[in-house]
Amino acid sequence: MAAIPAAALDLQGHRGARGLFPENTLPAFAAALAIGVSTLELDTVVTADDVLVVSHDPLLNPDITRTGGEWLPRDTAVAIRTLRYEALCRYDVGRIDPRSAYARRFPRQQAVDDTAIPTLAGVFALVRRAHNDVVRFNIETKISPEHPALAPSPERFAKLLIAQIRAAGMQSRATIQSFDWRTLDIVQREAPEIATVHLSAQRDWMDNIRAGEPASARTAGHHVSSHGGSVPRLVRAAAGRIWSPYFGDLTAESLREAKALGLRVIVWTVNEADDVRRMMALGVDGIISDYPDLLREIAAQAGFTLPPATPVAP
């Protein structure tokens, strides 16, 4: 394959580098920066005192959370939204419970004990310390209409995130993504300078499109049935610019349709070498992976120009 211009393929480290270091932590983001990625992909939730923190789960996950050296009991549901940031910092998320299925999924992940859930501001600060002025941030709002108590309102969440991004001067380097498109509508209205990413999945284990139902609360009043069953057309109707489907849902046909509509396509989460190569061959604009080292290696083999590597201490 001939060399492709820089930034033609967006290499995104999922939750930093979840396959290698504890997810959504400063060590994981530092690892991704040292490997060299185009984008740090991460998740945000909001504490009781309205601090934006980086966590995939609105509830503390017993698979990765300890307090006082003991694993969080599995029958305990601790919502981050109920904790002030100072209290949240007492939990350690630097190791996977070796008894869990999660540990079997990620046997290469290195433990980093005494690691707290970081703030979004802390991730921005890490990148500044790395002197990396090009890496981007793909920031997900973890919010669901089915569980309103676990997050602020879509309006409040979006405005908090916009304010944080603007305060850091990262408007041109950030995208805001979500499976709950209500927050994306607000970002488009309040901060048109920040691009939005419409996440989608149509799987038994995750389905925000709900094609077989009369409506989906997660797609902000739009429904795929009004667009001939086409998710790219649904995204475009929602004023989307970037579509981010689960990679197993993407077909050559849906990719062609998305491109014809002017959408960029970023697939998630691709961890097997053959799947990475297949997505590259299809012509996606970007790939999100738990293993940015694998992603970068295959991109190099394929002739893509690579983003800079900027090692930094977490």
Backbone bond lengths (Angstrom), bond angles and torsions (degrees), N, CA, C in turn:
res aa  C-N    CA-C-N  psi(-1)  N-CA   C-N-CA  omega(-1)  CA-C   N-CA-C  phi
1 M - - - 1.466 - - 1.519 109.11 -
2 A 1.316 117.22 135.15 1.452 121.25 178.20 1.522 109.84 -68.41
3 A 1.348 114.74 154.29 1.463 119.08 179.09 1.518 110.36 -60.87
4 I 1.316 115.96 139.67 1.462 123.35 -178.38 1.525 107.76 -109.78
5 P 1.322 119.83 140.21 1.457 121.04 -176.76 1.528 112.70 -56.79
6 A 1.333 115.25 150.81 1.469 120.63 178.92 1.512 110.24 -54.49
7 A 1.325 115.07 144.42 1.468 124.28 178.70 1.512 112.70 74.26
8 A 1.356 118.08 3.46 1.461 119.51 175.14 1.519 110.39 -69.21
9 L 1.329 117.29 -27.96 1.459 121.18 175.50 1.522 107.96 -124.65
10 D 1.309 115.62 120.74 1.460 122.77 -178.43 1.524 108.61 -86.59
11 L 1.333 116.41 111.43 1.462 122.27 179.55 1.528 107.89 -93.27
12 Q 1.336 117.18 110.40 1.461 121.36 -174.62 1.528 111.05 -111.82
13 G 1.326 115.56 127.06 1.460 121.57 175.24 1.515 110.28 -84.81
14 H 1.337 116.54 112.83 1.459 122.14 -175.10 1.522 111.05 -72.24
15 R 1.335 115.54 122.89 1.471 122.41 -176.44 1.529 109.19 52.61
16 G 1.327 115.29 33.87 1.455 123.31 -175.52 1.505 109.68 91.83
17 A 1.311 115.67 -85.56 1.469 122.01 176.75 1.522 106.88 -157.17
18 R 1.329 116.95 67.79 1.463 121.46 -169.14 1.517 113.58 -58.64
19 G 1.316 117.45 -31.52 1.463 119.15 -179.73 1.511 113.51 -70.33
20 L 1.340 117.05 -15.76 1.459 121.52 -171.99 1.522 113.48 -114.70
21 F 1.344 117.45 -34.84 1.459 122.83 -177.53 1.522 109.34 -140.96
22 P 1.334 117.49 163.18 1.474 119.84 -176.99 1.524 112.17 -53.98
23 E 1.308 115.33 131.21 1.461 121.79 -171.58 1.519 113.33 -60.78
24 N 1.343 114.69 142.45 1.463 121.65 173.16 1.526 112.88 56.64
25 T 1.335 116.64 34.55 1.462 121.27 177.53 1.523 109.20 -119.57
26 L 1.318 116.29 163.11 1.457 119.51 177.46 1.532 112.09 -59.50
27 P 1.348 120.60 -38.99 1.462 118.54 175.15 1.529 113.17 -59.82
28 A 1.337 117.73 -36.54 1.468 120.16 178.83 1.522 111.04 -69.05
29 F 1.323 117.28 -40.61 1.466 119.56 179.34 1.528 110.42 -70.23
30 A 1.328 117.26 -37.00 1.464 120.17 176.34 1.529 110.55 -63.19
31 A 1.330 116.70 -39.62 1.464 120.03 177.90 1.522 111.35 -62.37
32 A 1.329 115.93 -43.46 1.465 119.94 179.61 1.526 110.89 -63.45
33 L 1.329 117.31 -40.68 1.463 120.11 177.70 1.521 111.02 -64.52
34 A 1.332 117.24 -38.81 1.463 120.71 179.72 1.523 111.64 -68.34
35 I 1.325 116.85 -34.49 1.469 121.00 176.79 1.517 109.74 -70.05
36 G 1.331 115.80 -43.16 1.449 121.83 -178.49 1.511 111.47 104.51
37 V 1.324 116.47 95.08 1.459 122.20 177.46 1.522 109.05 -122.81
38 S 1.327 115.18 160.69 1.461 119.98 173.89 1.524 110.98 -79.03
39 T 1.349 115.33 -34.05 1.467 120.78 -170.36 1.521 110.48 -143.73
40 L 1.337 115.67 137.98 1.454 121.90 168.55 1.525 107.73 -93.33
41 E 1.335 116.08 117.47 1.466 120.92 176.44 1.517 107.74 -93.17
42 L 1.345 116.70 134.77 1.457 120.16 -176.21 1.522 110.74 -155.29
43 D 1.334 114.90 166.48 1.470 122.46 -176.63 1.516 109.49 -119.57
44 T 1.330 116.06 146.18 1.460 119.29 178.45 1.519 111.94 -125.84
45 V 1.323 114.36 142.63 1.459 123.03 169.40 1.521 106.79 -131.01
46 V 1.330 116.72 173.37 1.459 121.02 -172.64 1.525 109.36 -125.35
47 T 1.333 116.11 130.69 1.458 121.39 -179.90 1.528 110.77 -77.57
48 A 1.336 115.34 176.54 1.464 120.91 179.31 1.521 112.02 -62.79
49 D 1.350 116.63 -29.15 1.460 120.03 178.72 1.529 111.88 -100.67
50 D 1.332 115.08 26.22 1.470 123.44 171.98 1.525 113.99 62.17
51 V 1.335 117.08 34.60 1.461 121.40 172.08 1.521 108.24 -91.76
52 L 1.324 116.78 130.21 1.464 121.14 176.00 1.524 108.68 -79.73
53 V 1.343 116.23 117.54 1.454 121.50 179.08 1.523 109.34 -120.21
54 V 1.335 114.20 161.82 1.458 120.28 -172.28 1.522 109.17 -101.85
55 S 1.328 115.30 105.35 1.463 122.00 -179.68 1.513 108.71 -154.51
56 H 1.321 116.40 139.03 1.460 120.14 176.22 1.512 111.14 -74.48
57 D 1.330 116.58 -31.61 1.455 121.27 -170.96 1.523 111.17 -106.99
58 P 1.333 118.51 124.89 1.469 120.26 173.73 1.523 112.64 -62.93
59 L 1.338 116.55 -27.16 1.468 122.62 172.94 1.523 108.31 -101.39
60 L 1.323 117.55 138.99 1.455 119.62 176.07 1.533 109.79 -56.03
61 N 1.320 115.89 130.16 1.461 121.86 -173.70 1.533 109.84 -87.55
62 P 1.341 119.18 116.65 1.466 120.72 -179.31 1.528 113.47 -61.31
63 D 1.319 118.65 -20.93 1.462 120.91 178.99 1.523 112.34 -67.27
64 I 1.330 117.08 -23.29 1.463 119.09 -173.29 1.530 113.00 -133.17
65 T 1.318 117.94 10.35 1.465 119.91 -172.14 1.526 111.40 -119.94
66 R 1.333 115.38 129.31 1.464 121.57 174.87 1.522 109.34 -125.81
67 T 1.316 114.40 152.73 1.457 121.07 172.88 1.522 107.53 -139.76
68 G 1.320 117.11 131.15 1.462 120.34 -176.15 1.509 112.52 60.40
69 G 1.317 117.35 27.59 1.456 121.90 -179.98 1.511 115.19 82.06
70 E 1.334 117.92 -2.56 1.462 122.63 -178.44 1.527 110.41 -109.70
71 W 1.320 115.50 144.41 1.458 119.91 177.46 1.529 110.46 -65.48
72 L 1.287 115.38 141.05 1.459 120.45 177.51 1.526 108.77 -61.10
73 P 1.339 118.76 128.61 1.470 120.04 179.98 1.527 111.58 -57.82
74 R 1.316 115.33 141.98 1.463 119.51 -175.56 1.522 113.10 -71.12
75 D 1.314 117.40 -17.13 1.461 119.51 177.87 1.529 111.63 -94.51
76 T 1.331 116.01 12.37 1.456 121.53 179.20 1.525 109.92 -103.46
77 A 1.321 117.21 127.30 1.466 121.55 177.98 1.527 107.95 -114.62
78 V 1.316 115.32 103.56 1.459 121.00 -179.15 1.527 107.75 -108.83
79 A 1.312 116.48 110.03 1.460 121.28 -179.99 1.526 109.76 -83.24
80 I 1.318 116.18 128.77 1.466 120.22 178.50 1.519 110.63 -59.33
81 R 1.332 116.59 -32.17 1.459 120.55 -179.41 1.528 112.11 -64.09
82 T 1.336 117.65 -17.95 1.469 120.67 179.66 1.521 112.44 -92.91
83 L 1.329 118.21 -4.78 1.458 122.36 -176.15 1.520 110.83 -108.86
84 R 1.317 116.64 137.58 1.446 119.74 167.92 1.529 108.93 -72.66
85 Y 1.316 116.71 156.59 1.463 119.38 -174.58 1.524 112.20 -58.56
86 E 1.330 117.24 -39.59 1.463 120.51 179.89 1.524 110.92 -58.10
87 A 1.329 117.93 -40.91 1.469 121.49 179.26 1.529 110.79 -70.62
88 L 1.321 117.38 -37.20 1.461 121.15 179.86 1.527 111.13 -61.32
89 C 1.317 117.07 -34.70 1.465 121.31 -177.27 1.527 113.20 -65.61
90 R 1.320 117.45 -12.59 1.468 120.40 179.66 1.524 112.36 -77.62
91 Y 1.326 117.09 -11.73 1.458 120.71 -179.63 1.531 110.16 -91.98
92 D 1.329 114.99 142.24 1.468 122.46 -179.32 1.526 108.69 -105.65
93 V 1.343 116.88 123.03 1.473 121.40 -179.80 1.526 110.70 -119.17
94 G 1.326 116.45 31.57 1.456 120.56 -174.97 1.513 116.48 -95.20
95 R 1.327 117.66 12.47 1.471 119.77 -177.35 1.530 108.73 -155.91
96 I 1.324 116.53 147.94 1.465 121.71 174.74 1.525 108.68 -91.51
97 D 1.323 116.74 138.44 1.458 121.42 172.26 1.529 108.17 -60.45
98 P 1.335 118.85 116.56 1.471 121.02 -176.09 1.519 113.79 -63.71
99 R 1.328 117.91 -14.43 1.468 120.82 179.28 1.529 111.85 -84.45
100 S 1.303 117.97 -7.50 1.467 121.63 -170.27 1.522 113.04 -90.07
101 A 1.328 114.52 158.01 1.470 120.30 173.12 1.521 110.59 -63.50
102 Y 1.310 116.66 -31.37 1.467 121.64 177.69 1.532 109.77 -57.22
103 A 1.325 117.55 -43.70 1.464 121.42 -179.75 1.520 111.12 -61.71
104 R 1.317 116.85 -37.03 1.473 119.86 179.10 1.528 110.93 -70.15
105 R 1.315 117.52 -29.68 1.465 120.93 179.10 1.523 112.02 -72.41
106 F 1.345 116.72 -31.31 1.461 119.92 -173.44 1.532 110.51 -128.52
107 P 1.333 117.05 66.98 1.462 119.98 -176.39 1.529 113.61 -68.37
108 R 1.334 117.89 -18.03 1.466 120.73 -178.80 1.527 112.39 -86.88
109 Q 1.321 117.68 -7.72 1.459 118.63 -175.01 1.528 110.93 -67.55
110 Q 1.333 116.95 126.99 1.457 122.73 179.81 1.528 110.10 -88.05
111 A 1.309 116.32 132.39 1.458 120.85 178.57 1.527 110.40 -75.36
112 V 1.328 115.16 144.63 1.468 121.85 174.02 1.530 106.44 -135.17
113 D 1.312 115.58 88.22 1.464 119.73 -175.33 1.522 111.80 -62.08
114 D 1.335 114.61 157.31 1.466 122.51 -179.55 1.523 111.35 63.78
115 T 1.324 115.11 42.46 1.463 121.60 177.62 1.519 109.09 -110.18
116 A 1.308 116.25 123.31 1.454 121.60 179.90 1.528 110.95 -96.20
117 I 1.326 115.54 160.62 1.461 120.70 172.05 1.526 107.89 -64.13
118 P 1.340 118.38 125.00 1.465 119.48 -176.35 1.521 112.71 -84.60
119 T 1.300 115.08 164.02 1.454 120.53 169.64 1.528 109.27 -85.05
120 L 1.314 115.88 158.84 1.466 119.55 173.46 1.527 109.64 -62.38
121 A 1.323 117.05 -39.31 1.460 120.19 177.16 1.522 111.22 -59.31
122 G 1.334 116.78 -34.81 1.457 121.16 177.84 1.515 112.79 -65.69
123 V 1.322 117.19 -35.52 1.475 120.89 177.00 1.520 109.75 -67.75
124 F 1.325 116.93 -43.74 1.463 119.56 176.60 1.537 110.29 -59.26
125 A 1.333 116.93 -41.73 1.466 121.01 179.98 1.528 111.20 -64.22
126 L 1.330 117.23 -39.32 1.467 121.27 177.71 1.523 110.56 -58.78
127 V 1.316 116.73 -44.50 1.466 120.69 -179.12 1.524 110.68 -65.64
128 R 1.317 116.74 -38.26 1.471 118.75 176.37 1.524 110.64 -63.45
129 R 1.346 117.17 -39.84 1.468 119.72 178.18 1.521 111.34 -64.58
130 A 1.317 116.68 -29.20 1.466 121.13 178.17 1.529 112.00 -77.38
131 H 1.329 116.71 -6.36 1.475 121.93 -177.49 1.529 110.87 56.04
132 N 1.328 114.02 38.37 1.464 120.04 178.73 1.530 107.12 -105.69
133 D 1.333 115.82 107.55 1.460 119.65 -176.62 1.521 113.16 -104.30
134 V 1.348 115.45 17.57 1.466 119.03 179.46 1.520 113.60 -124.83
135 V 1.331 118.91 -24.17 1.463 119.44 -177.55 1.523 109.37 -61.60
136 R 1.325 115.20 144.54 1.452 121.47 -177.55 1.532 110.53 -105.05
137 F 1.330 115.47 171.00 1.462 122.65 -178.24 1.531 107.92 -128.42
138 N 1.324 116.32 121.84 1.462 121.98 176.15 1.521 106.55 -108.94
139 I 1.331 116.64 102.66 1.459 122.98 -164.10 1.523 110.06 -110.16
140 E 1.326 116.15 118.22 1.465 120.56 -178.25 1.526 111.00 -93.58
141 T 1.320 115.88 139.16 1.465 121.13 170.51 1.528 108.20 -90.17
142 K 1.318 116.79 117.30 1.461 121.42 178.78 1.525 108.38 -88.96
143 I 1.302 114.37 93.99 1.455 122.22 -175.93 1.517 107.25 -148.11
144 S 1.325 116.14 148.49 1.462 120.06 -178.52 1.518 109.38 -147.05
145 P 1.329 117.73 135.21 1.472 119.22 176.81 1.521 112.62 -64.65
146 E 1.335 117.22 -21.04 1.461 120.57 179.43 1.525 112.71 -76.31
147 H 1.342 116.78 -18.91 1.470 120.15 -176.43 1.531 109.55 -135.17
148 P 1.321 117.96 67.04 1.465 120.46 -173.20 1.523 114.39 -64.52
149 A 1.328 118.04 -24.52 1.469 119.68 -177.44 1.529 112.52 -72.72
150 L 1.327 118.07 -13.83 1.461 121.12 -175.42 1.526 113.06 -87.84
151 A 1.314 117.83 -1.59 1.460 121.52 -178.52 1.520 108.77 -151.43
152 P 1.318 117.31 161.32 1.465 118.41 170.03 1.523 109.68 -67.84
153 S 1.303 117.12 175.80 1.460 119.94 177.07 1.525 109.81 -60.73
154 P 1.324 118.18 155.66 1.470 119.14 177.05 1.522 112.66 -52.14
155 E 1.330 117.10 -40.53 1.468 121.26 -179.90 1.526 110.60 -63.28
156 R 1.329 116.68 -48.01 1.456 120.33 -179.11 1.526 111.27 -64.39
157 F 1.323 117.00 -44.25 1.467 121.90 -179.44 1.529 109.40 -59.01
158 A 1.325 116.35 -51.99 1.455 120.39 -177.41 1.524 111.46 -60.05
159 K 1.325 117.04 -42.74 1.465 119.75 -177.50 1.530 111.65 -69.15
160 L 1.333 117.65 -36.82 1.463 119.81 174.80 1.529 110.86 -61.36
161 L 1.312 116.54 -43.36 1.460 120.81 -177.89 1.530 110.95 -68.72
162 I 1.303 117.02 -43.61 1.463 120.93 177.21 1.530 110.30 -57.92
163 A 1.326 116.36 -46.05 1.460 120.36 -178.77 1.517 111.71 -61.79
164 Q 1.353 116.90 -40.24 1.464 120.93 179.92 1.527 110.96 -65.98
165 I 1.320 116.40 -43.18 1.461 120.57 179.36 1.523 110.72 -64.35
166 R 1.325 116.65 -43.69 1.464 119.79 178.84 1.524 111.42 -65.34
167 A 1.340 117.56 -40.32 1.463 120.72 -179.98 1.526 111.18 -61.25
168 A 1.333 116.62 -32.92 1.465 121.56 179.11 1.524 112.31 -85.45
169 G 1.330 117.28 -6.16 1.460 120.84 -177.96 1.517 112.80 68.66
170 M 1.331 117.12 31.04 1.464 121.55 -174.69 1.532 113.13 -106.16
171 Q 1.333 118.19 18.12 1.463 120.02 -176.12 1.524 112.67 -56.07
172 S 1.329 117.00 -40.83 1.468 120.50 -176.31 1.518 112.48 -79.97
173 R 1.343 116.85 -9.46 1.465 120.69 -176.34 1.525 112.16 -114.05
174 A 1.320 117.85 4.18 1.465 120.72 -175.90 1.516 111.10 -117.42
175 T 1.315 115.05 145.89 1.461 122.52 163.84 1.518 107.16 -122.68
176 I 1.325 116.05 150.78 1.463 121.82 175.50 1.515 107.43 -113.96
177 Q 1.327 115.68 123.81 1.457 121.16 -177.31 1.518 109.78 -119.36
178 S 1.351 114.99 158.82 1.463 118.55 177.27 1.518 110.45 -168.45
179 F 1.335 114.52 150.79 1.461 121.30 165.86 1.521 110.23 -82.24
180 D 1.327 116.38 -20.34 1.456 122.47 177.23 1.524 106.83 -100.02
181 W 1.327 116.26 98.55 1.462 121.02 -169.59 1.522 113.12 -72.06
182 R 1.337 118.28 -6.02 1.464 119.96 177.74 1.530 110.68 -60.31
183 T 1.324 117.66 -40.87 1.463 119.89 178.98 1.525 110.82 -65.89
184 L 1.323 117.66 -32.91 1.462 120.92 -179.12 1.518 111.09 -68.64
185 D 1.328 117.46 -37.98 1.468 121.08 175.16 1.528 110.79 -57.07
186 I 1.325 115.79 -41.43 1.465 120.15 -177.59 1.529 110.55 -70.42
187 V 1.327 117.07 -40.86 1.462 120.10 177.10 1.527 110.58 -61.24
188 Q 1.319 116.95 -43.25 1.464 119.91 179.62 1.522 111.54 -60.85
189 R 1.320 116.47 -35.37 1.462 120.45 -179.85 1.522 112.31 -78.39
190 E 1.330 116.66 -42.97 1.461 121.22 -171.93 1.525 113.81 -90.03
191 A 1.319 117.64 -26.36 1.471 120.78 -174.68 1.526 110.10 -144.15
192 P 1.324 117.53 68.96 1.466 119.70 -177.18 1.520 113.79 -61.95
193 E 1.349 116.52 -14.68 1.464 119.29 178.01 1.528 112.24 -76.29
194 I 1.344 118.15 -11.62 1.465 122.30 178.90 1.522 108.52 -104.44
195 A 1.312 117.19 119.58 1.465 121.33 -178.09 1.520 110.88 -70.79
196 T 1.314 115.75 146.96 1.462 121.84 177.12 1.524 110.38 -107.69
197 V 1.322 114.62 153.41 1.467 122.10 179.90 1.522 107.86 -127.02
198 H 1.325 116.73 120.97 1.463 122.00 -178.94 1.531 109.09 -92.69
199 L 1.327 114.88 105.78 1.464 120.78 177.45 1.518 110.02 -78.17
200 S 1.338 115.36 146.77 1.464 119.53 175.78 1.513 110.60 -145.84
201 A 1.328 113.62 151.62 1.458 122.06 173.02 1.513 107.64 -152.54
202 Q 1.318 115.46 140.40 1.466 121.65 177.01 1.518 108.22 -132.65
203 R 1.327 114.45 69.94 1.450 122.90 -175.41 1.523 109.39 -129.67
204 D 1.323 116.54 162.16 1.459 119.80 176.32 1.521 111.19 -60.61
205 W 1.336 116.61 -34.43 1.457 121.21 -175.45 1.528 112.97 -90.55
206 M 1.302 116.83 -7.30 1.462 120.24 179.10 1.519 108.22 -165.40
207 D 1.328 117.09 121.11 1.464 120.16 -179.43 1.524 108.72 -150.66
208 N 1.332 116.20 102.80 1.459 119.19 176.45 1.524 112.62 -98.57
209 I 1.331 117.03 -3.84 1.464 121.03 -179.31 1.525 110.90 -86.79
210 R 1.339 116.65 -38.95 1.467 123.26 175.19 1.530 111.78 54.19
211 A 1.325 115.16 52.14 1.465 120.10 -176.50 1.523 112.21 -60.87
212 G 1.335 118.00 -30.92 1.457 121.11 -177.52 1.508 114.05 -85.49
213 E 1.326 117.61 1.76 1.451 121.77 -179.85 1.531 109.91 -112.56
214 P 1.319 118.17 159.10 1.472 119.81 -176.70 1.519 113.64 -69.25
215 A 1.347 117.96 -18.81 1.460 120.69 -179.49 1.521 109.05 -158.33
216 S 1.327 115.44 158.45 1.452 120.78 172.91 1.508 108.55 -127.30
217 A 1.325 116.16 120.95 1.465 120.32 -179.67 1.520 111.60 -65.97
218 R 1.315 116.96 -18.18 1.462 120.02 -174.81 1.527 113.43 -88.04
219 T 1.322 118.52 -9.85 1.462 119.83 -176.05 1.525 112.26 -107.24
220 A 1.320 116.44 26.49 1.468 123.81 166.92 1.520 113.70 54.77
221 G 1.337 116.00 44.15 1.453 120.02 175.31 1.514 115.03 87.89
222 H 1.316 117.34 -7.62 1.462 121.17 175.92 1.533 108.36 -93.35
223 H 1.334 116.68 155.23 1.454 119.05 174.84 1.517 109.63 -142.79
224 V 1.316 114.43 141.40 1.461 120.43 -174.16 1.525 112.30 -62.84
225 S 1.327 117.38 -25.88 1.472 120.13 -179.80 1.524 112.16 -64.46
226 S 1.329 116.77 -22.96 1.464 120.46 178.54 1.525 111.97 -82.29
227 H 1.331 116.31 -1.49 1.463 120.70 -176.47 1.524 110.98 -130.45
228 G 1.328 114.10 35.90 1.462 119.36 175.71 1.501 114.77 63.96
229 G 1.344 117.36 22.87 1.464 120.48 -179.50 1.512 113.62 78.73
230 S 1.329 117.97 6.31 1.459 122.13 -175.82 1.521 110.64 -91.84
231 V 1.325 116.52 118.96 1.459 119.82 176.78 1.533 111.19 -69.61
232 P 1.336 120.96 -40.67 1.471 118.43 174.99 1.530 112.83 -56.84
233 R 1.314 117.59 -40.34 1.461 119.40 178.35 1.526 111.40 -68.82
234 L 1.329 116.01 -34.11 1.460 120.43 175.25 1.528 110.45 -62.36
235 V 1.323 116.67 -45.46 1.462 121.19 179.10 1.525 110.35 -61.98
236 R 1.315 116.04 -43.55 1.471 119.26 -179.24 1.527 110.45 -64.41
237 A 1.337 117.41 -38.18 1.462 120.84 178.23 1.524 111.32 -64.77
238 A 1.334 116.65 -27.52 1.457 121.67 177.33 1.527 111.63 -86.28
239 A 1.336 116.49 15.52 1.475 123.50 179.50 1.522 112.10 65.14
240 G 1.339 115.79 26.85 1.452 119.63 178.92 1.512 112.81 -74.29
241 R 1.332 114.30 151.24 1.460 121.65 175.17 1.526 111.60 -114.72
242 I 1.342 114.84 -24.11 1.461 120.37 -178.13 1.525 108.05 -132.63
243 W 1.324 115.68 128.65 1.467 122.04 176.69 1.518 107.91 -107.69
244 S 1.342 116.41 131.07 1.460 120.99 -179.52 1.518 109.63 -125.11
245 P 1.342 117.50 86.81 1.462 120.80 179.53 1.525 112.38 -87.18
246 Y 1.331 115.78 157.49 1.463 119.49 166.14 1.524 107.48 -58.93
247 F 1.330 116.85 133.62 1.463 119.45 -170.45 1.526 112.43 -60.53
248 G 1.331 116.80 -29.19 1.458 119.55 179.78 1.513 113.70 -71.18
249 D 1.334 116.85 -15.82 1.464 120.95 177.74 1.520 112.58 -88.12
250 L 1.327 117.09 -16.60 1.461 120.25 -173.66 1.530 110.80 -79.91
251 T 1.314 115.53 134.91 1.464 122.18 173.56 1.525 108.92 -121.32
252 A 1.318 115.56 163.88 1.465 118.98 176.25 1.521 110.42 -58.80
253 E 1.327 116.17 -37.64 1.466 120.36 -179.54 1.522 111.66 -65.90
254 S 1.333 117.13 -46.32 1.466 118.96 -178.74 1.526 111.17 -68.49
255 L 1.332 117.05 -31.67 1.457 120.10 176.12 1.525 110.86 -66.48
256 R 1.329 116.83 -44.23 1.475 120.15 177.63 1.524 110.48 -60.42
257 E 1.327 116.59 -41.65 1.454 119.93 -179.67 1.527 110.54 -64.43
258 A 1.331 116.77 -43.45 1.457 120.58 178.89 1.524 111.13 -60.46
259 K 1.324 116.48 -43.98 1.465 120.51 179.87 1.524 110.72 -63.93
260 A 1.324 116.81 -40.27 1.464 120.38 179.10 1.524 111.69 -63.56
261 L 1.334 116.57 -27.54 1.457 121.80 178.39 1.529 112.42 -86.28
262 G 1.323 116.49 -0.83 1.463 120.84 179.45 1.510 114.62 84.74
263 L 1.337 117.84 15.92 1.461 121.20 -179.63 1.524 111.16 -88.86
264 R 1.335 115.95 143.06 1.457 120.67 165.01 1.524 107.26 -86.61
265 V 1.329 116.88 149.72 1.467 121.45 -175.40 1.526 109.50 -125.77
266 I 1.344 114.92 118.19 1.470 122.98 178.10 1.521 107.59 -118.51
267 V 1.321 118.08 118.27 1.472 120.76 -175.36 1.533 110.81 -96.47
268 W 1.342 114.86 149.25 1.457 121.76 176.70 1.525 108.33 -131.20
269 T 1.320 118.26 164.75 1.440 130.77 -37.80 1.522 104.72 -100.19
270 V 1.326 117.44 120.12 1.463 123.17 -166.63 1.523 108.75 -108.26
271 N 1.336 116.79 112.50 1.466 120.95 -171.84 1.524 114.68 -118.42
272 E 1.320 118.08 -11.65 1.465 120.85 -179.75 1.525 109.85 -101.32
273 A 1.332 115.39 139.23 1.461 120.35 -174.92 1.526 112.36 -56.36
274 D 1.332 117.22 -43.57 1.467 119.60 -178.72 1.521 111.36 -63.54
275 D 1.330 116.71 -37.17 1.461 120.23 178.80 1.524 111.07 -69.68
276 V 1.332 116.54 -38.77 1.465 119.82 176.92 1.523 109.62 -59.91
277 R 1.326 116.56 -47.09 1.467 120.32 -179.38 1.526 111.07 -63.58
278 R 1.318 116.76 -37.88 1.473 119.81 -180.00 1.518 111.04 -65.92
279 M 1.328 116.71 -41.50 1.457 119.49 178.44 1.527 111.38 -65.44
280 M 1.321 116.61 -39.62 1.459 119.97 176.24 1.524 110.94 -62.12
281 A 1.337 115.64 -42.55 1.467 119.87 -179.34 1.522 111.67 -65.61
282 L 1.334 117.29 -33.62 1.466 120.22 176.77 1.523 111.82 -65.04
283 G 1.340 115.76 -32.05 1.451 119.80 179.35 1.515 115.13 101.22
284 V 1.340 116.82 32.05 1.461 119.32 177.20 1.532 109.74 -67.76
285 D 1.315 116.07 160.85 1.462 121.16 -179.69 1.523 112.70 -85.63
286 G 1.316 116.68 -20.93 1.444 119.43 -179.47 1.515 111.45 -165.30
287 I 1.339 115.06 160.05 1.464 121.85 -178.04 1.524 108.10 -135.53
288 I 1.326 115.77 131.86 1.460 123.10 175.31 1.526 107.62 -101.34
289 S 1.342 116.34 130.54 1.461 119.56 -176.79 1.518 111.16 -143.83
290 D 1.344 115.93 146.01 1.460 121.81 172.08 1.518 111.72 -70.99
291 Y 1.343 116.35 -14.81 1.459 121.94 -176.61 1.530 109.45 -122.18
292 P 1.341 117.33 77.40 1.459 118.67 -179.55 1.525 113.14 -62.46
293 D 1.329 117.57 -23.39 1.463 119.56 175.59 1.523 110.78 -64.69
294 L 1.335 117.20 -44.41 1.461 121.60 177.00 1.528 110.22 -64.67
295 L 1.308 116.34 -44.06 1.459 121.15 -179.19 1.520 110.40 -59.65
296 R 1.306 116.79 -45.76 1.471 120.79 -179.13 1.535 111.03 -66.23
297 E 1.331 116.76 -40.65 1.469 120.49 -179.91 1.528 111.05 -60.71
298 I 1.333 116.14 -45.04 1.468 119.31 -178.20 1.525 110.27 -71.11
299 A 1.326 116.88 -36.91 1.466 119.68 176.78 1.521 110.80 -61.94
300 A 1.329 117.19 -39.69 1.465 120.67 177.92 1.524 110.93 -64.10
301 Q 1.333 115.84 -43.74 1.461 120.04 178.48 1.522 111.96 -61.28
302 A 1.337 115.86 -33.00 1.461 120.58 -178.43 1.521 112.83 -82.38
303 G 1.337 117.46 -5.36 1.455 120.16 175.95 1.511 115.54 93.70
304 F 1.330 117.75 9.39 1.461 119.88 177.85 1.529 110.02 -73.54
305 T 1.311 116.91 144.99 1.453 121.85 170.62 1.520 108.11 -72.41
306 L 1.331 116.31 134.88 1.463 120.77 -170.73 1.521 111.45 -100.38
307 P 1.331 116.43 149.41 1.478 120.12 175.38 1.522 110.25 -71.20
308 P 1.337 117.26 161.13 1.475 119.63 -179.40 1.518 111.89 -69.46
309 A 1.337 115.09 148.31 1.465 122.16 171.96 1.518 107.70 -97.28
310 T 1.345 116.33 130.05 1.462 120.58 -176.62 1.528 109.89 -133.05
311 P 1.335 117.69 86.50 1.463 120.52 -179.10 1.527 111.35 -60.30
312 V 1.337 115.11 144.23 1.460 121.33 179.91 1.529 108.14 -156.28
313 A 1.315 116.27 146.56 1.461 120.40 175.35 1.523 109.15 -76.95
314 P 1.337 118.53 134.51 1.472 120.46 -179.43 1.526 111.80 -69.06
